[in-house]
Amino acid sequence: MTFDQLKHFSTVAKTQSFTVAAHELFLSISALSQSISSLETELGLTLFKRSRSGAHLTAEGALLIEKAEEIMKMAEEFQTIAQAQTEKLQGHLRISTIPGPSNALLAAVFSFKKEHPNVSIELQELGPKEITEKLINEEIDVGMLVVGPSSEVNEDKFHFEPLLEGYMVAGVQAHSTLAKKPFISKKDLSRYPIILYQDAYLSQTIKQLLDHNSERNLVVKTNHTNAITQWVSSGNAITIGLDYSFQHIDGITGVKIQELKEEKVHYGWVHLKKKHINRLTDIFLETLNQEINKLLAQ
């Protein structure tokens, strides 16, 4: 007994005609008839009643057809799984991101890597200008940015897909007096040392909020997120960032800024328009979207 014979058996049962079944299977009628006769001989059963009106299942054939189709379905599933193994994703994925809501991004990287172990992933933290430059030079596959009223993406060159909507807030020590306020004003900001990530959008935001004299409170601009976390969580300074950035950082709370409370910003991925999104990147972005949805559901 072979899988071909089971397929022949199933097709004749479905069409109730050796002629039609032979046409569907690209076989001669004699070859199909011989295959069915051989199967009947092996089983010691008559599967079809043959007549001028067609081929109809016998009682024994009717009992066996369901099992035959079940076996063929299992064989197809087996073949699909085997094919998927031979088509495992391989390659190198290059991602650059601004410091921000990294929890979903890291979760996506870990989940993607677990599902596709043959893919190597390079993840680096950069400012928006560096990210767009690397996209233009095709040094990365996809970038993660925050886009707002004062920081827009060049739509002629890039496609931006928003994933999260939020606000720019002040990051303060979780147990400080500021953390208990519903809003922080420009006046509040001017009274505290400020540590800021080296980023054009954040620099522009801080200029909107502080006058020239108050800018002296800007202690340092740095690309080291660990230093910012340490300074703020210890109460030595405050910072500014996207609200999602502070949701899962111990010791830091995000508080809305009075003058920016209505100004929405978006966090999402950006891609060079002229470059086709490859399968590797496309599957990763699907994984990232799933992780973002999990974050929003919390």
Secondary structure as GFF3:
##gff-version 3
##sequence-region A 1 298
A	DSSP	alpha_helix	3	15	.	.	.	ID=ss1
A	DSSP	alpha_helix	18	25	.	.	.	ID=ss2
A	DSSP	alpha_helix	29	43	.	.	.	ID=ss3
A	DSSP	beta_strand	48	51	.	.	.	ID=ss4
A	DSSP	beta_strand	54	57	.	.	.	ID=ss5
A	DSSP	alpha_helix	59	86	.	.	.	ID=ss6
A	DSSP	beta_strand	91	97	.	.	.	ID=ss7
A	DSSP	alpha_helix	102	115	.	.	.	ID=ss8
A	DSSP	beta_strand	119	125	.	.	.	ID=ss9
A	DSSP	alpha_helix	128	136	.	.	.	ID=ss10
A	DSSP	beta_strand	142	147	.	.	.	ID=ss11
A	DSSP	beta_strand	158	173	.	.	.	ID=ss12
A	DSSP	three_ten_helix	178	180	.	.	.	ID=ss13
A	DSSP	beta_strand	183	184	.	.	.	ID=ss14
A	DSSP	alpha_helix	186	189	.	.	.	ID=ss15
A	DSSP	beta_strand	194	197	.	.	.	ID=ss16
A	DSSP	alpha_helix	200	209	.	.	.	ID=ss17
A	DSSP	three_ten_helix	214	217	.	.	.	ID=ss18
A	DSSP	beta_strand	218	222	.	.	.	ID=ss19
A	DSSP	alpha_helix	225	233	.	.	.	ID=ss20
A	DSSP	beta_strand	239	242	.	.	.	ID=ss21
A	DSSP	three_ten_helix	243	246	.	.	.	ID=ss22
A	DSSP	beta_strand	252	257	.	.	.	ID=ss23
A	DSSP	three_ten_helix	258	260	.	.	.	ID=ss24
A	DSSP	beta_strand	264	272	.	.	.	ID=ss25
A	DSSP	alpha_helix	279	297	.	.	.	ID=ss26
###
